[in-house]
Amino acid sequence: MPSAEDTSVHQPEERSVVRPTHQDEVAAAGSELIGGRSGLWTRLGSTALTPVGAIALVALGMFALGMVQKLPCYNWAWFRGAGSQYTHACYSDIPHLFAARGFSDGLVPYFDRLPGDMQFLEYPVLTGVFMQVAAWLTPGGSIQHREQMYWMVNAGMLMICAVIIAVCVARTHRRRPWDGLLVALAPAFALTATINWDLLAVALTAAAMLMWSRGRVLAFGILIGLATAAKLYPVFLLGPVFVLCWRAGKWREFGMATLGAAVSWLVVNLPVMALAPEGWKKFYTFSEERGIDFGSFWLIITQRTGESIEVSTVNTASTLTTVLLCAAIGALTLMAPRRPRFAQLAFLVVATFILVNKVYSPQYVLWLIPLAALARPRWRDFLIWQACEVMYFLGIWMYLAYTTSGDKHQGLPTEGYQLAIALHLLGTLYLCALVVRDILMPERDVVRRDGSDDPSGGVLDGAPDAFVLGRAAHPEPHAHPAVEGPRVEWGAARGPVAD
């Protein structure tokens, strides 16, 4: 007897949509918690909720849970001693910087000098604008009330960014909208979303990748430029675009993307650069002068050896390492049996920057979550990585609780925090290794299992190669598009699903 999914009421486009519960054992098992695999209520084209709508609602719900997790700090821990906000793992920069960066006093970012050691706002211009808009929307009252409201206003604005990210990821791969659930349900996303203002840059980057997947090259470049005006890391995505366009001979498209990025970045930065140059450059000088900080393997080295490392030495070493690893990713792109997918390279490049950087704040995981969902949409691997990141999230706050508890020694000692850092590094390296394996063995790539080339590649999707190196010139048989394998039928006998 045919199932509901085989009936004629389905629209043709539904049959082409990949459902994780049919291909991913973890997704199939997890679906049992809500009644099993998708049924009549999730039909595409019906009056019921669409996948993108469902993902947006889940993202809102998870973001709200992340806000609830901050309640102990909102009610008292931000204002009554440093240790409580760490033991409750609910710290956020947002309320503290409301006063510390002059927003409570009406100072203008970049133009007005701040009292204390930090003379100007140390964030890129577009993030500064975001912070200022939130300050304008914050109502008056006591300083504690205003700091609470400032966090609340920012949380509302960041919630919009979170929904944009989840929706953009769901729409980037046309046939795989449900991969957006990886973002919406990511525990590290909910826990870190309101620590800082990173979601603005992440949302712009996710929108840029959606534009690239639709072949809108100039829009991609403009959005990347805006994202770079909010945070530095998005500019690294131009590297994968360069190498992929080199292999495909799409130089005009790369030029348009780069031009769009440069112009939009200048439009945002040039007024502040010209009128307040000292304040504008603070972000860049602060990044250069900042010493070894939390979360990096450099910190493990200094703590284990007891020897300090000069900031200039760390800057040089991390820069050279990043350049060498990015060059290796470029060589991999040109030598792979099939041209890698854009999302795969984007994940590898940003992960490289994170792994060798001299600081890893817990909210930096937000940079990688959308890229990981597009690069390696396998629930098992994604959740393993997320578990490592959640352990790091708890580890850094417990370590800070330990360092601020004095003789009480409450929290996680130095050796425990080093283990948390190692878990973060190993989890990220694990996901990187799987992505590299998928590039070298395209038949293991779940996105390409149905014969697709690069659903997020836009102008690169299905384009012939114009320049290759090494083994790419003589691809192995498995390098050709694969035919989709048997789907997982939950509750029926089946063999193991390939990675």
C-alpha positions in Angstrom: 0.0 0.0 0.0 1.6 3.4 -1.0 2.6 5.7 1.8 1.3 9.2 2.2 4.5 10.5 0.7 3.8 8.6 -2.6 0.3 9.9 -3.1 -0.5 12.2 -6.0 -1.3 15.2 -3.8 2.4 16.0 -3.6 3.7 18.7 -5.9 6.6 17.7 -8.2 9.0 20.0 -6.4 8.5 18.0 -3.2 9.8 14.8 -4.6 13.2 16.5 -5.3 13.6 17.8 -1.7 16.1 15.8 0.3 14.7 14.8 3.7 17.4 14.1 6.3 15.1 11.5 8.0 15.4 9.4 4.8 19.2 9.6 4.6 20.6 10.3 8.1 20.2 7.7 10.8 20.6 10.3 13.6 17.9 12.5 12.0 15.6 9.6 11.6 16.1 8.5 15.2 15.6 12.0 16.5 12.4 12.4 14.5 10.8 9.8 16.6 10.7 12.3 19.4 8.1 14.3 17.4 6.2 11.5 15.9 8.5 10.0 13.3 9.5 11.0 9.8 7.8 14.0 8.1 4.2 13.3 7.1 1.2 15.1 5.7 1.6 18.3 7.8 5.0 19.0 6.3 4.0 18.8 2.6 5.5 21.4 0.4 3.0 23.5 -1.5 0.2 22.8 1.0 -1.3 25.2 3.5 0.8 23.6 6.2 4.1 25.0 7.5 6.9 24.9 4.9 10.4 23.7 5.9 11.8 27.3 5.9 8.9 28.4 8.1 9.4 25.5 10.5 13.1 26.2 10.7 12.5 29.9 11.4 10.1 29.0 14.2 12.6 26.6 15.7 15.4 29.2 15.5 13.2 31.7 17.4 12.4 29.1 20.0 16.1 28.1 20.5 17.1 31.8 20.7 14.4 32.4 23.3 15.8 29.4 25.3 19.3 31.0 25.1 17.8 34.2 26.5 16.2 32.2 29.4 19.6 30.7 30.1 20.9 34.3 30.7 18.2 35.1 33.3 20.4 34.6 36.4 22.7 37.3 35.0 19.9 39.5 33.8 18.3 39.6 37.3 21.4 40.0 39.4 24.7 38.3 38.4 25.8 41.0 36.0 25.6 43.6 38.8 26.6 41.8 42.0 30.1 40.5 41.7 32.0 39.0 38.8 32.0 35.4 40.0 28.3 34.8 39.8 28.0 35.5 36.1 30.7 32.8 35.5 29.3 30.1 37.8 25.9 30.5 36.1 27.6 30.6 32.6 25.5 33.6 31.6 28.1 36.2 30.9 27.6 38.8 28.2 29.7 41.7 27.0 26.6 43.7 26.0 25.5 45.1 29.3 29.0 45.8 30.6 30.1 47.7 27.5 27.0 49.9 27.6 28.7 52.0 30.2 32.3 51.0 29.6 32.2 52.2 26.0 30.3 55.5 26.7 26.9 54.6 25.3 25.3 55.3 28.7 26.8 58.8 28.6 25.7 59.5 25.0 29.3 59.4 23.6 29.6 58.9 19.8 31.6 55.8 18.9 35.0 56.5 17.1 34.5 60.3 17.5 34.5 60.8 21.3 37.4 59.7 23.4 36.6 57.2 26.2 37.8 57.4 29.8 40.1 54.7 30.9 42.6 52.5 29.0 40.4 51.8 26.0 40.3 55.3 24.4 38.0 54.4 21.5 35.5 51.7 20.6 37.4 48.6 19.5 34.8 47.2 17.1 34.5 47.5 13.3 32.3 50.4 12.1 29.2 48.5 11.2 29.1 46.7 14.5 29.6 50.1 16.2 26.6 51.4 14.3 24.6 48.4 15.4 25.6 49.1 19.1 24.7 52.8 18.7 21.3 52.1 17.3 20.5 49.8 20.2 21.7 52.5 22.6 19.2 55.0 20.9 16.4 52.5 21.5 17.3 51.9 25.1 14.8 53.6 27.5 16.0 55.7 30.5 16.1 54.9 34.2 18.7 53.7 36.6 22.0 52.5 35.2 21.2 48.9 36.1 17.8 49.2 34.4 19.4 50.7 31.3 22.0 48.0 31.1 19.3 45.4 31.3 17.2 47.1 28.6 20.3 47.6 26.4 20.9 43.8 26.5 17.2 43.2 25.8 17.1 45.6 22.8 20.3 44.0 21.4 18.8 40.6 22.0 15.8 41.5 19.9 17.9 42.8 17.1 20.2 39.8 17.3 17.2 37.5 17.2 16.3 38.9 13.8 19.9 38.1 12.7 19.5 34.6 14.0 16.3 34.0 12.0 18.0 35.4 8.9 20.9 33.0 9.3 18.7 29.9 9.7 16.5 30.9 6.7 19.5 31.7 4.5 21.1 28.4 5.2 17.8 26.6 4.6 17.5 28.3 1.2 21.1 28.1 0.0 20.9 24.4 -1.0 17.6 24.3 -2.9 17.0 20.6 -2.5 18.2 20.5 1.2 16.1 23.0 3.1 16.0 20.9 6.2 19.8 21.3 6.7 18.8 24.7 8.2 17.7 22.7 11.3 21.4 22.1 12.1 21.7 25.8 12.6 18.4 26.3 14.3 18.9 23.5 16.8 22.7 24.0 17.4 23.1 24.2 21.2 26.2 26.4 21.0 24.3 28.8 18.8 21.6 29.4 21.5 24.2 29.6 24.3 26.5 32.1 22.6 24.1 34.2 20.5 23.8 37.2 23.0 27.4 37.2 24.3 28.5 39.7 21.8 27.5 41.2 18.4 28.9 38.5 16.1 25.5 37.5 14.7 25.3 40.7 12.6 28.4 39.6 10.6 27.2 36.0 10.5 23.8 37.0 9.1 25.4 39.2 6.4 27.7 36.3 5.5 24.9 33.8 5.4 22.9 36.2 3.1 26.0 36.6 0.9 26.3 32.8 0.5 22.6 32.6 -0.5 23.2 35.3 -3.1 26.2 33.4 -4.5 24.2 30.2 -4.7 21.6 32.1 -6.8 24.3 33.4 -9.2 24.0 37.0 -7.9 27.7 37.7 -7.9 27.6 41.4 -7.3 25.1 41.1 -4.4 27.4 38.5 -2.9 30.3 40.9 -3.0 28.4 43.8 -1.5 27.2 41.6 1.4 30.7 40.3 2.0 32.0 43.8 2.1 29.3 44.8 4.6 30.0 41.7 6.7 33.7 42.6 6.7 32.7 46.0 8.0 31.1 44.3 10.9 33.7 41.6 11.6 37.0 40.7 9.9 36.5 37.0 9.1 34.0 37.3 6.2 36.7 38.7 3.9 38.4 35.3 4.0 35.6 33.9 1.9 37.0 35.8 -1.1 39.9 33.3 -1.0 37.8 30.3 -1.8 35.9 32.3 -4.5 39.3 33.2 -6.1 40.6 29.6 -6.3 37.2 28.1 -7.4 36.9 30.8 -10.1 40.5 30.1 -11.1 39.7 26.4 -11.6 36.5 27.2 -13.5 37.9 30.1 -15.4 35.2 32.5 -14.0 37.5 35.6 -13.7 34.8 38.1 -14.5 32.6 36.8 -11.7 35.5 36.9 -9.2 36.3 40.5 -10.3 32.6 41.6 -9.8 32.5 40.0 -6.3 35.7 41.6 -5.2 34.7 45.0 -6.6 31.4 44.8 -4.8 33.0 43.9 -1.5 35.6 46.7 -1.8 33.0 49.3 -2.7 30.5 48.4 0.1 33.3 48.2 2.7 34.5 51.6 1.7 31.0 53.1 1.7 30.7 52.1 5.4 34.2 52.8 6.5 35.3 55.9 4.5 33.3 58.5 6.4 34.6 57.4 9.8 38.1 56.8 8.3 38.2 60.4 7.1 36.5 62.2 10.0 37.7 60.2 12.9 40.9 58.3 11.8 42.2 57.7 15.3 38.9 56.1 16.4 38.5 54.2 13.2 41.9 52.4 13.4 41.4 51.3 17.0 39.9 48.0 16.0 43.0 47.2 13.9 45.6 48.4 16.4 43.8 46.6 19.2 43.8 43.3 17.2 47.5 43.7 16.4 48.5 44.6 20.0 46.3 42.1 21.8 48.3 39.4 23.5 47.7 35.7 23.8 44.2 35.3 25.2 41.5 32.7 26.1 40.8 29.6 24.0 43.9 29.5 21.8 46.5 26.7 21.6 49.0 29.5 22.2 47.6 29.9 25.7 48.2 26.2 26.4 51.8 26.6 25.3 52.5 29.5 27.6 50.7 28.0 30.5 52.4 24.6 30.2 55.9 26.0 29.6 55.6 29.0 31.9 57.2 31.1 29.3 55.6 34.2 27.7 55.7 34.8 23.9 56.1 38.2 22.5 53.0 39.6 20.7 54.9 40.3 17.6 56.2 36.7 17.5 52.7 35.4 17.8 51.3 37.7 15.2 54.0 36.7 12.7 53.7 33.0 13.5 49.9 32.9 13.3 49.9 35.0 10.1 52.4 32.7 8.4 50.6 29.6 9.5 47.3 30.9 8.2 48.9 31.8 4.8 50.5 28.4 4.5 47.3 26.5 5.5 45.2 28.6 3.1 47.8 27.9 0.3 47.4 24.2 1.1 43.6 24.6 0.8 44.1 26.3 -2.5 46.3 23.5 -3.8 43.7 21.0 -2.6 41.1 22.9 -4.6 43.1 22.7 -7.8 44.2 19.1 -7.4 40.9 17.5 -6.0 39.3 15.0 -8.4 36.2 17.2 -8.5 36.0 20.9 -7.9 35.2 21.3 -4.2 32.0 22.9 -3.1 32.1 26.6 -2.1 30.7 25.9 1.4 33.4 23.3 2.0 36.2 25.7 1.3 34.5 28.5 3.2 34.3 26.3 6.3 38.0 25.2 6.0 39.3 28.8 5.5 37.3 30.2 8.5 38.2 27.2 10.6 41.9 27.7 9.8 41.7 31.3 11.0 40.0 30.3 14.2 42.4 27.4 15.0 45.6 29.5 14.6 44.3 32.7 16.1 45.7 34.0 19.4 42.3 34.2 20.9 39.1 32.2 20.7 36.1 33.8 22.4 33.2 31.3 22.9 30.9 33.2 20.5 33.3 32.6 17.6 31.6 29.3 17.1 28.8 31.3 15.5 31.1 32.0 12.6 31.4 28.3 11.8 27.9 26.9 12.5 26.2 28.0 9.2 29.3 27.0 7.2 29.4 23.6 8.9 25.7 23.0 8.2 26.4 23.6 4.5 29.8 21.9 4.3 29.0 18.7 6.2 25.3 18.3 6.8 25.5 15.1 8.8 23.9 15.1 12.2 26.3 12.7 13.9 29.4 14.7 13.0 27.7 18.1 13.6 26.6 17.0 17.1 30.0 15.6 18.0 31.5 19.0 17.1 28.8 20.8 19.0 29.4 18.7 22.1 33.0 19.8 22.1 32.0 23.5 21.7 29.5 23.3 24.5 32.1 21.8 26.8 34.4 24.7 25.9 31.6 27.1 26.6 31.2 25.7 30.1 35.0 25.3 30.5 35.9 29.0 30.0 33.2 30.3 32.4 34.2 27.7 35.1 37.9 28.7 34.6 37.0 32.4 35.0 35.0 31.5 38.1 38.1 29.7 39.4 40.4 32.6 38.8 38.0 35.1 40.4 37.1 33.0 43.5 40.3 33.8 45.4 41.2 31.2 48.1 37.9 29.4 47.6 39.1 27.8 44.3 35.6 27.3 43.0 35.4 26.3 39.4 37.8 24.7 36.9 41.5 24.8 37.5 44.1 25.6 34.8 44.6 22.0 33.7 40.9 21.5 33.3 40.6 24.6 31.1 43.4 23.4 29.0 41.4 20.2 28.4 38.4 22.3 27.4 40.6 24.2 24.9 41.9 20.9 23.5 38.3 19.6 23.1 37.4 22.7 21.1 40.5 22.3 18.9 40.0 18.6 18.4 36.3 18.9 17.6 37.0 21.6 15.0 39.9 19.5 13.5 37.6 16.5 13.4 35.0 18.3 11.2 37.8 19.8 9.1 39.2 16.3 8.4 35.8 15.0 7.3 35.3 18.0 5.0 38.8 17.3 3.5 37.9 13.6 3.1 34.7 14.6 1.3 36.7 16.8 -1.1 39.2 14.0 -1.8 36.5 11.3 -2.0 33.4 13.1 -3.5 31.3 9.9 -3.3 31.4 10.4 0.5 29.9 13.9 0.3 26.2 13.6 1.3 25.3 16.7 -0.7 26.6 15.1 -3.9 25.1 11.7 -3.3 22.2 12.5 -5.7 24.6 13.6 -8.5 24.5 17.3 -7.7 27.7 19.3 -8.3 27.7 22.4 -6.0 24.2 23.5 -5.0 25.7 26.6 -3.2 28.1 27.3 -6.1 26.0 29.6 -8.2 27.9 30.3 -11.4 30.3 27.4 -10.5 27.6 24.8 -10.2 28.1 22.4 -13.1 30.7 24.6 -14.8 33.6 22.7 -16.6 37.1 23.0 -15.3 39.5 25.4 -17.0 42.6 24.8 -14.9 43.5 21.9 -12.7 46.7 20.3 -11.3 47.9 16.8 -10.5 45.3 14.1 -10.1 42.4 16.4 -11.1 43.6 16.1 -14.7 43.0 12.3 -14.5 40.1 11.8 -12.1 39.3 8.4 -10.6 36.0 6.8 -11.5 34.5 7.8 -8.1 35.1 11.5 -9.0 32.2 11.5 -11.3 28.7 12.3 -10.0 27.2 9.5 -8.0 23.7 8.2 -8.2 21.7 8.6 -5.0 21.8 5.5 -2.8 19.0 3.9 -1.0 17.2 6.0 1.6 16.9 5.2 5.2 13.4 3.9 6.0 12.9 4.3 9.7 11.4 1.1 11.2 12.3 -1.0 8.2 15.3 -3.3 7.8 18.2 -1.6 6.3 22.0 -1.6 6.1 24.3 1.1 7.4 24.3 4.5 5.7 27.5 5.6 4.1 29.2 8.7 5.4 
